[in-house]
Amino acid sequence: MKHCVTHFESIVGEKIAVFPSRTGCLRTESGKTYFLKSGAESRAFGCEARGLNELASAGAVRTAEVVSAGDSYILTRHVDSSRPQHGFFERFGHALAQLHRHAAASFGFCEDNFIGASPQMNIPSETERGNWTAFYFNRRLLYQFRLAERNGYATPELRREFARLESNIENILKDSDEPPALLHGDLWQGNFLCDTLNRPVLIDPAVYYGHREADLAMTRLFGGFPEHFYGAYLEAQPLKPGWEYRQGVYKLYHVLNHLNIFGEAYLHEALNLMKRY
């Protein structure tokens, strides 16, 4: 522990007064605070840092500011948070629309990263670079389905419904083409904060460039966001007709991921989403 304290003192440039055992606030003697997330050696810490920096580069939404990251930790500046006040979610909706205007030439990202505890495949093939349907099906749905096969969750019904979805994916996503937009990638109620100025702050991303409908669909899982968030987003950047129909196929990626991480309690929900199509 003494070695760890010395290491972080050199990063922040002053003596540490409070040091967490694994994850939590790190406070210096002068009163500055940082947030430390640490654990077993993993690429995930560096991926999280690069994802936060990519989001910050768009200048649209505040993010947890990365101070340092290594094989077993990520250190960010601590965000003083508060409960969302009136106007927060409208502000958030407008800010997310601005983030999604930050575009790239290709779908995917410069590296594979993680969605929760699962690997997320971001490196596109030559065909997938400019073909969202191919990228999304192969790098998102098919990857998670094959994980489910390896994990023993691919029941005959799941296999049948997935094969039917595969045969229809071009039709499901037709007429929705847009340039690759910068996505948070894992945007649910647990992955943002409200700072003391009533501004949204993004944390724990699974960044890539994709279709912005995928980010919005994720926000509707696990309790969802207030409806005025969506109203503000659509006011700032309307979606193409048919987005309501396509939501389910974007939710499916995350439900399959939860199936693979948490088990067959998510199998019924995955099947219900597939049966919509």
C-alpha positions as CSV (number, residue, x, y, z in Angstrom):
1,M,0.0,0.0,0.0
2,K,2.9,2.4,0.8
3,H,4.2,1.9,-2.8
4,C,0.7,2.7,-4.2
5,V,0.4,5.9,-2.1
6,T,3.8,7.1,-3.3
7,H,2.8,6.3,-6.9
8,F,-0.3,8.4,-6.7
9,E,1.4,11.2,-4.8
10,S,3.8,11.5,-7.7
11,I,0.8,11.7,-10.1
12,V,-1.2,14.4,-8.3
13,G,2.0,16.3,-7.2
14,E,1.3,16.4,-3.5
15,K,0.9,14.3,-0.4
16,I,-2.2,12.1,-0.1
17,A,-4.3,12.5,3.1
18,V,-6.9,9.8,2.4
19,F,-6.3,6.7,0.2
20,P,-9.0,4.1,-0.6
21,S,-8.2,0.4,-0.5
22,R,-9.5,-0.3,-4.0
23,T,-12.0,2.2,-5.3
24,G,-13.2,5.5,-4.0
25,C,-12.1,9.1,-3.3
26,L,-8.5,10.0,-3.0
27,R,-8.0,13.3,-1.1
28,T,-4.8,15.3,-0.9
29,E,-3.6,17.3,2.1
30,S,-4.6,20.5,0.3
31,G,-8.2,19.3,-0.1
32,K,-8.2,18.3,-3.8
33,T,-10.2,15.2,-4.5
34,Y,-9.8,12.5,-7.2
35,F,-11.7,9.3,-7.9
36,L,-9.7,6.1,-8.1
37,K,-10.9,2.9,-9.6
38,S,-8.5,0.0,-9.3
39,G,-8.4,-3.8,-9.5
40,A,-6.7,-6.7,-11.2
41,E,-4.6,-6.0,-14.2
42,S,-6.8,-5.4,-17.2
43,R,-7.0,-3.5,-20.5
44,A,-10.3,-2.1,-19.3
45,F,-8.8,0.8,-17.4
46,G,-6.9,2.1,-20.4
47,C,-10.0,1.6,-22.6
48,E,-12.2,3.6,-20.2
49,A,-9.6,6.4,-20.1
50,R,-9.4,6.6,-23.9
51,G,-13.2,6.5,-24.2
52,L,-13.6,9.4,-21.7
53,N,-11.0,11.4,-23.6
54,E,-12.8,10.7,-26.9
55,L,-16.1,12.0,-25.4
56,A,-14.4,15.0,-24.0
57,S,-12.9,15.9,-27.4
58,A,-16.3,16.6,-28.8
59,G,-16.8,19.4,-26.3
60,A,-20.5,18.6,-26.0
61,V,-21.0,17.0,-22.5
62,R,-18.8,17.2,-19.4
63,T,-17.0,13.9,-18.6
64,A,-15.0,12.7,-15.7
65,E,-11.6,14.2,-16.4
66,V,-8.9,11.6,-16.7
67,V,-5.7,12.3,-14.7
68,S,-3.9,9.0,-15.2
69,A,-4.6,5.3,-16.1
70,G,-2.5,2.2,-16.0
71,D,-2.9,-1.6,-16.2
72,S,-4.7,-1.8,-12.8
73,Y,-6.3,1.6,-12.3
74,I,-7.9,4.8,-13.7
75,L,-7.6,8.1,-11.8
76,T,-10.1,10.9,-12.6
77,R,-10.9,14.2,-11.0
78,H,-13.7,13.8,-8.5
79,V,-17.1,15.1,-9.6
80,D,-19.0,16.9,-6.9
81,S,-22.5,15.6,-7.7
82,S,-26.0,16.5,-6.7
83,R,-29.6,15.5,-7.4
84,P,-30.9,16.6,-10.8
85,Q,-32.9,19.8,-10.6
86,H,-35.5,21.3,-12.9
87,G,-34.3,21.5,-16.5
88,F,-31.5,18.9,-16.0
89,F,-32.9,16.3,-18.4
90,E,-33.8,18.9,-21.1
91,R,-30.2,20.1,-20.9
92,F,-28.9,16.5,-21.1
93,G,-31.1,15.8,-24.1
94,H,-29.7,18.8,-26.0
95,A,-26.1,18.0,-25.0
96,L,-26.4,14.4,-26.1
97,A,-27.7,15.6,-29.5
98,Q,-24.7,17.8,-29.8
99,L,-22.4,14.9,-28.9
100,H,-24.0,12.8,-31.6
101,R,-23.1,15.5,-34.2
102,H,-19.4,14.6,-33.6
103,A,-18.9,12.2,-36.6
104,A,-16.2,10.0,-38.0
105,A,-15.4,8.5,-41.4
106,S,-16.0,4.9,-40.3
107,F,-18.2,2.9,-37.9
108,G,-16.4,1.4,-35.0
109,F,-13.4,2.7,-33.0
110,C,-9.6,2.5,-33.0
111,E,-9.6,-0.4,-30.5
112,D,-11.8,-3.0,-29.1
113,N,-13.0,-2.1,-25.6
114,F,-15.5,-3.4,-23.1
115,I,-19.3,-3.3,-22.5
116,G,-19.6,-4.0,-18.8
117,A,-17.5,-7.1,-18.2
118,S,-17.8,-8.3,-21.8
119,P,-15.4,-7.5,-24.7
120,Q,-16.8,-5.1,-27.3
121,M,-15.7,-5.6,-30.8
122,N,-15.0,-2.2,-32.5
123,I,-12.5,-2.9,-35.3
124,P,-14.6,-3.0,-38.6
125,S,-13.9,-5.1,-41.6
126,E,-13.5,-3.1,-44.9
127,T,-17.2,-3.8,-45.7
128,E,-18.3,-2.8,-42.2
129,R,-16.5,0.5,-42.2
130,G,-19.3,2.2,-44.1
131,N,-22.1,-0.3,-43.7
132,W,-23.9,0.2,-40.4
133,T,-26.2,-2.8,-40.8
134,A,-23.2,-5.1,-41.3
135,F,-21.2,-3.6,-38.5
136,Y,-24.1,-3.7,-36.0
137,F,-25.1,-7.3,-36.9
138,N,-21.6,-8.8,-36.9
139,R,-19.8,-6.8,-34.2
140,R,-22.7,-6.5,-31.8
141,L,-25.5,-9.0,-32.2
142,L,-23.6,-11.9,-33.7
143,Y,-20.7,-11.6,-31.3
144,Q,-23.1,-11.7,-28.3
145,F,-25.0,-14.6,-29.8
146,R,-21.8,-16.6,-30.1
147,L,-20.9,-15.8,-26.5
148,A,-24.3,-17.1,-25.5
149,E,-23.6,-20.3,-27.4
150,R,-20.3,-20.7,-25.6
151,N,-22.0,-19.9,-22.3
152,G,-24.7,-22.5,-22.8
153,Y,-27.6,-20.0,-23.1
154,A,-28.4,-20.6,-26.8
155,T,-31.6,-22.7,-26.5
156,P,-33.2,-24.0,-29.6
157,E,-35.8,-21.2,-29.5
158,L,-33.0,-18.5,-29.2
159,R,-31.2,-20.1,-32.2
160,R,-34.4,-20.1,-34.2
161,E,-35.3,-16.5,-33.4
162,F,-31.8,-15.3,-34.0
163,A,-31.7,-16.9,-37.4
164,R,-35.0,-15.3,-38.3
165,L,-33.7,-11.9,-37.1
166,E,-30.5,-12.4,-39.2
167,S,-32.6,-13.0,-42.3
168,N,-34.6,-9.8,-41.7
169,I,-31.9,-7.4,-40.4
170,E,-31.5,-5.5,-43.7
171,N,-35.2,-4.8,-43.8
172,I,-35.3,-3.8,-40.1
173,L,-32.6,-1.2,-40.5
174,K,-33.4,0.0,-44.0
175,D,-33.8,3.7,-44.7
176,S,-32.1,4.7,-41.4
177,D,-28.5,5.4,-42.7
178,E,-26.6,8.2,-41.1
179,P,-22.9,9.2,-40.7
180,P,-21.1,7.4,-37.8
181,A,-21.8,9.4,-34.6
182,L,-19.8,9.4,-31.4
183,L,-21.7,7.3,-28.9
184,H,-21.3,6.8,-25.2
185,G,-22.1,3.2,-25.8
186,D,-23.5,2.2,-22.4
187,L,-25.8,5.1,-21.5
188,W,-28.1,4.1,-18.7
189,Q,-29.2,5.7,-15.4
190,G,-26.0,4.5,-13.7
191,N,-23.5,6.0,-16.1
192,F,-24.1,9.7,-15.7
193,L,-23.9,12.2,-12.8
194,C,-25.4,15.6,-12.2
195,D,-22.8,18.1,-11.1
196,T,-23.4,21.0,-8.7
197,L,-24.2,23.3,-11.6
198,N,-27.0,20.9,-12.7
199,R,-25.0,19.7,-15.7
200,P,-24.8,16.1,-16.9
201,V,-21.4,14.4,-16.5
202,L,-20.7,11.2,-18.4
203,I,-18.9,8.3,-16.8
204,D,-18.1,4.6,-17.6
205,P,-18.4,4.7,-21.4
206,A,-18.1,1.9,-24.0
207,V,-17.3,4.4,-26.8
208,Y,-17.5,3.8,-30.5
209,Y,-18.9,5.5,-33.6
210,G,-22.2,4.1,-34.6
211,H,-25.9,5.0,-35.2
212,R,-27.2,7.5,-32.6
213,E,-30.4,5.5,-32.3
214,A,-28.3,2.8,-30.5
215,D,-27.4,5.2,-27.7
216,L,-31.0,6.4,-27.3
217,A,-32.3,2.9,-27.2
218,M,-30.0,2.0,-24.4
219,T,-31.3,5.0,-22.3
220,R,-34.8,3.3,-22.4
221,L,-33.6,0.1,-20.7
222,F,-33.5,-0.4,-16.9
223,G,-36.0,2.3,-16.0
224,G,-35.3,4.7,-18.8
225,F,-34.9,8.5,-18.7
226,P,-37.7,11.0,-18.2
227,E,-39.7,11.7,-21.4
228,H,-38.7,15.4,-21.5
229,F,-35.1,14.2,-22.1
230,Y,-36.3,12.6,-25.3
231,G,-38.4,15.6,-26.2
232,A,-35.3,17.9,-25.9
233,Y,-33.2,15.5,-27.9
234,L,-35.7,15.3,-30.8
235,E,-36.1,19.0,-30.7
236,A,-32.4,19.5,-31.2
237,Q,-31.8,16.6,-33.6
238,P,-34.9,14.7,-35.0
239,L,-34.6,11.0,-35.8
240,K,-35.6,9.4,-39.1
241,P,-39.1,7.9,-39.4
242,G,-39.3,4.4,-38.0
243,W,-36.9,4.9,-35.0
244,E,-39.5,3.6,-32.6
245,Y,-39.7,0.3,-34.6
246,R,-35.9,0.0,-34.6
247,Q,-35.4,0.6,-30.8
248,G,-35.9,-3.1,-29.9
249,V,-33.1,-4.4,-32.1
250,Y,-30.7,-1.9,-30.5
251,K,-31.9,-2.8,-27.0
252,L,-31.2,-6.5,-27.9
253,Y,-27.4,-6.0,-27.9
254,H,-27.5,-5.0,-24.3
255,V,-30.0,-7.6,-23.2
256,L,-27.9,-10.3,-24.8
257,N,-24.8,-8.9,-23.0
258,H,-26.7,-9.1,-19.7
259,L,-27.7,-12.7,-20.6
260,N,-24.0,-13.5,-21.0
261,I,-22.9,-11.7,-17.8
262,F,-25.8,-12.4,-15.4
263,G,-27.4,-15.5,-16.8
264,E,-30.6,-16.9,-18.1
265,A,-32.9,-14.5,-16.2
266,Y,-32.4,-12.3,-19.3
267,L,-33.3,-15.0,-21.8
268,H,-37.0,-14.3,-21.9
269,E,-36.4,-10.6,-22.5
270,A,-34.0,-11.3,-25.4
271,L,-36.5,-13.7,-27.0
272,N,-39.3,-11.1,-26.7
273,L,-37.2,-8.5,-28.4
274,M,-36.4,-10.8,-31.3
275,K,-40.0,-11.8,-31.7
276,R,-41.0,-8.2,-32.4
277,Y,-39.3,-8.6,-35.8
